[in-house]
Amino acid sequence: MEYSDKRVAVTGGHGFIGRALSEVLEEDGARVFPISIGDFDLTSRRHVETMFDEVKPHIVFHLAADVGSITYFDQNRGSVFYNNVIMNTLVIEEARKRGVDRFVGVNSVNVYGEDEKAPFREENALQGKPNDKVSGYAQAKRAMIYQTAAYRSQYGFNGISVVLDSVYGPHDTFTEGRARVIPANIRRFVEAEISGSPFVTAWGTGRPVRDFVFIDDAAMGIALAGKRYSGASPLNIGSGKPLQLRTAIREIAEICGFEGEVRWDTTMPDGQMERYLSIEMLKSELGWSPQTSFTRGIEKTVHWYRGLPT
């Protein structure tokens, strides 16, 4: 599968990951059409049909989602589930009816069960129960993986699923209440460094282990999967270098120039102690692995957040 001169629809194409993916695809010669909520309401069948009529895509990368922080998922689990299930179902069905050359559904590490043992392997992606606080989002994403596989089996639909670990980098959401762990802590440390605050409070004990993949690597992994991967099971994309949150937070503090105290609020839950993906299949199937170290990725992200050259 080559992208040169192909008409490629990227739903969520103006979002954090979609923007980076669109740039990678354009560099590879694709005619990219980024689709945003402002362009089309993907929970409306009529809007989805109109989008396909206007774009006439050969390839669809589906990233659009109702997404946010754990708190957002927990407080809006019903609407999050509904919006994502409807979007995913309509876009996949229309892609099937139009006979697109390729469909790539992008999913989250949250699809894995909370009792799954890390590193999470692809064959277990739909096993066990997802974490309750993100269950609405996770179950909707699981349904998308299942629908893609079911359509492959019944209709010969050329669709694949990828699963991303925690992605971070420039253009991420830094807004209070919606920011994930990396941008939320960058914001706190930058603000504390500017204000001269003697301490910053971090959530939990810092003992959980996570994997953070830089945005450029995530985008490249998705694009390469669209070209080279044809398996029925989802394909994991992570950095392959998990680290303890305490280590990650200290690195962020240092890069932000914060010299005060990090106080751990142990009254807040840690969540799953070890949650990260195996990328062995990524390396074997694509002949590629992520290139950006955590340190370099955080440097680029902090510089962007401060308005400095990256």
C-alpha positions as CSV (number, residue, x, y, z in Angstrom):
1,M,0.0,0.0,0.0
2,E,1.5,3.3,-1.1
3,Y,0.2,6.8,-0.3
4,S,1.5,8.7,-3.3
5,D,-1.4,10.5,-5.1
6,K,-4.0,8.7,-2.9
7,R,-6.9,10.6,-1.4
8,V,-6.6,10.1,2.3
9,A,-9.2,11.1,4.9
10,V,-7.9,11.6,8.4
11,T,-10.8,12.0,10.8
12,G,-9.6,14.0,13.8
13,G,-7.1,15.4,11.4
14,H,-6.8,18.7,13.2
15,G,-6.3,17.1,16.6
16,F,-3.1,16.3,18.4
17,I,-2.3,13.0,16.7
18,G,-4.2,13.6,13.5
19,R,-2.2,16.7,12.8
20,A,1.1,14.9,13.1
21,L,-0.2,11.9,11.0
22,S,-1.4,14.2,8.3
23,E,2.1,15.8,8.0
24,V,3.7,12.4,7.7
25,L,1.2,11.3,5.0
26,E,1.7,14.5,3.0
27,E,5.4,14.0,3.1
28,D,4.8,10.6,1.6
29,G,2.9,12.1,-1.3
30,A,-0.7,11.6,-0.1
31,R,-3.5,14.1,-0.8
32,V,-4.6,14.5,2.8
33,F,-8.1,15.7,3.8
34,P,-8.1,16.4,7.6
35,I,-11.7,16.0,8.9
36,S,-12.8,17.8,12.1
37,I,-16.0,18.0,14.1
38,G,-16.4,21.5,12.7
39,D,-16.4,20.1,9.2
40,F,-18.7,17.1,9.7
41,D,-20.6,15.7,12.6
42,L,-19.5,12.1,12.5
43,T,-22.3,11.0,14.8
44,S,-24.7,11.8,12.0
45,R,-25.1,9.3,9.2
46,R,-26.0,12.1,6.8
47,H,-22.8,14.0,7.6
48,V,-20.7,10.9,7.3
49,E,-22.2,10.1,3.9
50,T,-21.6,13.7,2.8
51,M,-18.0,13.5,4.0
52,F,-17.4,10.5,1.8
53,D,-19.2,12.1,-1.1
54,E,-17.0,15.2,-1.0
55,V,-13.6,13.6,-0.1
56,K,-14.0,10.4,-2.1
57,P,-11.1,8.8,-0.1
58,H,-9.1,5.8,-1.2
59,I,-7.8,5.4,2.4
60,V,-9.3,6.3,5.8
61,F,-7.4,6.8,9.0
62,H,-10.0,7.1,11.8
63,L,-8.8,9.0,14.8
64,A,-11.8,11.2,15.6
65,A,-13.0,10.5,19.2
66,D,-14.7,12.0,22.2
67,V,-11.6,12.0,24.4
68,G,-10.1,13.6,27.5
69,S,-8.6,13.0,30.9
70,I,-9.5,10.1,33.2
71,T,-11.7,12.5,35.2
72,Y,-13.5,13.5,31.9
73,F,-14.0,9.8,31.0
74,D,-15.3,9.0,34.5
75,Q,-17.7,11.9,34.7
76,N,-19.0,11.5,31.1
77,R,-18.9,7.8,30.6
78,G,-22.4,7.5,29.0
79,S,-22.0,10.3,26.4
80,V,-18.4,9.2,25.8
81,F,-19.5,5.7,25.0
82,Y,-22.4,6.8,22.8
83,N,-20.5,9.4,20.8
84,N,-17.6,7.1,20.1
85,V,-19.6,4.0,19.3
86,I,-21.8,5.9,16.9
87,M,-18.8,7.7,15.2
88,N,-16.9,4.4,14.8
89,T,-19.8,2.4,13.5
90,L,-20.9,4.9,10.9
91,V,-17.4,5.6,9.6
92,I,-16.5,2.0,9.3
93,E,-19.8,1.1,7.6
94,E,-19.5,3.9,5.1
95,A,-15.9,2.9,4.4
96,R,-17.1,-0.6,3.7
97,K,-19.9,0.5,1.5
98,R,-17.7,2.8,-0.6
99,G,-15.1,0.0,-1.0
100,V,-12.1,2.0,0.3
101,D,-8.7,0.6,-0.4
102,R,-7.7,0.7,3.3
103,F,-9.1,1.6,6.7
104,V,-6.9,2.2,9.8
105,G,-8.7,2.5,13.1
106,V,-6.6,4.1,15.9
107,N,-7.2,2.9,19.5
108,S,-5.9,3.4,23.0
109,V,-4.0,1.3,25.5
110,N,-7.2,1.6,27.6
111,V,-8.7,-1.3,25.6
112,Y,-6.6,-3.7,27.6
113,G,-8.1,-5.2,30.8
114,E,-7.1,-3.8,34.1
115,D,-5.9,-7.2,35.3
116,E,-3.7,-7.8,32.2
117,K,0.0,-8.4,32.9
118,A,2.4,-5.9,31.3
119,P,3.7,-5.8,28.7
120,F,0.3,-6.1,27.0
121,R,0.3,-8.3,24.0
122,E,-2.0,-8.0,21.0
123,E,-3.7,-11.3,21.4
124,N,-5.1,-10.2,24.7
125,A,-6.5,-6.8,23.6
126,L,-10.1,-7.7,24.1
127,Q,-9.6,-9.9,27.2
128,G,-10.7,-9.0,30.8
129,K,-12.5,-5.9,32.1
130,P,-11.1,-2.4,31.3
131,N,-10.5,0.1,34.1
132,D,-13.9,1.3,35.4
133,K,-13.1,5.0,35.2
134,V,-12.4,4.8,31.5
135,S,-14.8,1.9,30.7
136,G,-17.1,4.0,28.5
137,Y,-14.3,5.0,26.2
138,A,-12.5,1.7,26.4
139,Q,-15.6,-0.4,25.5
140,A,-16.3,1.9,22.5
141,K,-12.8,1.4,21.3
142,R,-13.0,-2.4,21.8
143,A,-16.2,-2.4,19.7
144,M,-14.3,-0.6,16.9
145,I,-11.6,-3.3,17.0
146,Y,-14.2,-6.0,16.9
147,Q,-16.2,-4.3,14.1
148,T,-13.1,-4.0,11.9
149,A,-12.2,-7.6,12.4
150,A,-15.7,-8.8,11.8
151,Y,-15.9,-6.8,8.6
152,R,-12.7,-8.3,7.4
153,S,-14.1,-11.8,8.0
154,Q,-17.6,-11.3,6.5
155,Y,-16.9,-8.7,3.8
156,G,-13.2,-8.9,3.0
157,F,-12.9,-5.4,4.4
158,N,-9.3,-4.2,4.2
159,G,-9.2,-2.7,7.7
160,I,-6.6,-2.9,10.5
161,S,-6.5,-1.7,14.0
162,V,-3.6,-0.1,15.9
163,V,-3.4,0.5,19.6
164,L,-1.4,3.5,20.9
165,D,0.3,3.8,24.3
166,S,0.4,7.2,26.0
167,V,1.3,9.8,23.4
168,Y,2.8,13.1,24.3
169,G,4.4,16.1,22.5
170,P,3.8,19.5,21.0
171,H,0.2,20.5,20.3
172,D,-1.2,18.2,23.0
173,T,-4.0,19.4,25.3
174,F,-2.6,21.2,28.3
175,T,-6.0,22.5,29.6
176,E,-6.8,21.8,33.2
177,G,-9.3,18.9,33.5
178,R,-8.5,17.5,30.1
179,A,-4.7,17.2,30.1
180,R,-3.1,13.9,30.5
181,V,-0.2,13.1,32.8
182,I,2.7,14.5,30.7
183,P,1.2,17.9,29.6
184,A,-0.5,18.4,33.0
185,N,2.8,18.1,34.8
186,I,4.7,20.2,32.2
187,R,2.1,23.0,32.8
188,R,2.4,22.7,36.6
189,F,6.2,22.7,36.6
190,V,6.5,25.6,34.1
191,E,4.0,27.7,36.1
192,A,5.8,26.9,39.4
193,E,9.2,27.8,37.9
194,I,7.8,31.1,36.7
195,S,6.0,31.9,40.0
196,G,8.8,30.7,42.2
197,S,6.6,28.2,44.0
198,P,8.6,26.1,46.4
199,F,6.8,22.8,45.6
200,V,4.5,21.1,43.1
201,T,2.1,18.4,44.0
202,A,2.0,15.2,41.9
203,W,-0.8,12.6,41.9
204,G,-0.3,9.3,43.7
205,T,2.9,7.6,44.9
206,G,4.8,7.8,41.6
207,R,5.4,4.0,41.7
208,P,3.3,3.0,38.6
209,V,5.1,2.1,35.4
210,R,4.0,3.6,32.1
211,D,5.2,3.9,28.5
212,F,5.1,7.3,26.8
213,V,5.6,7.5,23.0
214,F,6.5,10.8,21.4
215,I,4.0,12.2,18.9
216,D,6.4,12.0,15.9
217,D,7.0,8.3,16.5
218,A,3.3,7.6,17.1
219,A,2.4,9.3,13.7
220,M,5.1,7.4,11.9
221,G,4.1,4.1,13.4
222,I,0.4,4.6,12.3
223,A,1.5,5.6,8.8
224,L,3.8,2.6,8.4
225,A,1.1,0.3,9.8
226,G,-1.2,1.5,7.1
227,K,1.4,0.6,4.5
228,R,2.9,-2.6,5.9
229,Y,0.6,-4.3,8.3
230,S,-2.2,-6.6,7.2
231,G,-3.0,-8.7,10.3
232,A,-6.4,-9.3,11.8
233,S,-5.2,-8.6,15.4
234,P,-4.5,-5.0,16.5
235,L,-1.0,-3.7,16.3
236,N,0.6,-2.1,19.4
237,I,2.5,1.2,19.0
238,G,4.6,2.4,22.0
239,S,8.1,3.5,22.8
240,G,9.1,0.1,24.1
241,K,10.9,1.8,27.0
242,P,8.5,1.9,30.0
243,L,9.6,3.9,33.1
244,Q,8.3,4.6,36.6
245,L,6.2,7.7,36.9
246,R,8.4,9.1,39.6
247,T,11.3,9.0,37.2
248,A,9.3,10.6,34.4
249,I,8.0,13.4,36.7
250,R,11.6,14.2,38.0
251,E,12.8,14.4,34.4
252,I,10.0,16.8,33.5
253,A,10.8,19.0,36.5
254,E,14.5,19.2,35.6
255,I,13.8,20.0,32.0
256,C,11.3,22.7,33.1
257,G,14.0,24.2,35.3
258,F,12.0,23.6,38.5
259,E,14.3,23.3,41.5
260,G,11.7,23.0,44.3
261,E,10.1,20.0,46.0
262,V,7.9,17.4,44.4
263,R,5.2,16.4,46.9
264,W,3.3,13.2,46.2
265,D,-0.4,13.2,47.1
266,T,-0.7,9.6,48.2
267,T,-4.4,10.0,48.9
268,M,-5.0,10.0,45.1
269,P,-5.1,6.6,43.4
270,D,-2.2,5.2,41.4
271,G,-4.4,3.1,39.1
272,Q,-2.9,0.0,37.4
273,M,0.7,-0.4,38.7
274,E,2.1,-1.6,35.4
275,R,0.4,-0.5,32.2
276,Y,2.4,-0.6,29.0
277,L,2.5,-2.3,25.6
278,S,4.7,-4.9,24.0
279,I,6.0,-3.7,20.7
280,E,7.7,-6.9,19.6
281,M,5.1,-7.4,16.8
282,L,5.5,-3.7,15.7
283,K,9.3,-4.3,15.2
284,S,8.8,-7.6,13.4
285,E,5.9,-6.6,11.2
286,L,7.1,-3.1,10.3
287,G,10.8,-3.4,10.5
288,W,10.8,-0.2,12.5
289,S,10.9,1.0,16.1
290,P,10.4,4.5,17.7
291,Q,13.4,6.8,17.6
292,T,12.8,9.6,20.1
293,S,14.1,9.2,23.7
294,F,11.9,10.3,26.6
295,T,14.4,13.1,27.5
296,R,14.5,14.5,23.9
297,G,10.7,14.2,23.6
298,I,10.2,16.2,26.8
299,E,12.7,18.8,25.8
300,K,10.8,19.4,22.5
301,T,7.5,19.5,24.2
302,V,8.6,21.9,26.9
303,H,10.2,24.2,24.4
304,W,7.0,24.2,22.3
305,Y,4.9,24.9,25.4
306,R,7.2,27.9,26.3
307,G,7.0,29.1,22.7
308,L,10.7,28.3,22.0
309,P,12.2,26.6,19.0
310,T,12.1,22.9,19.3
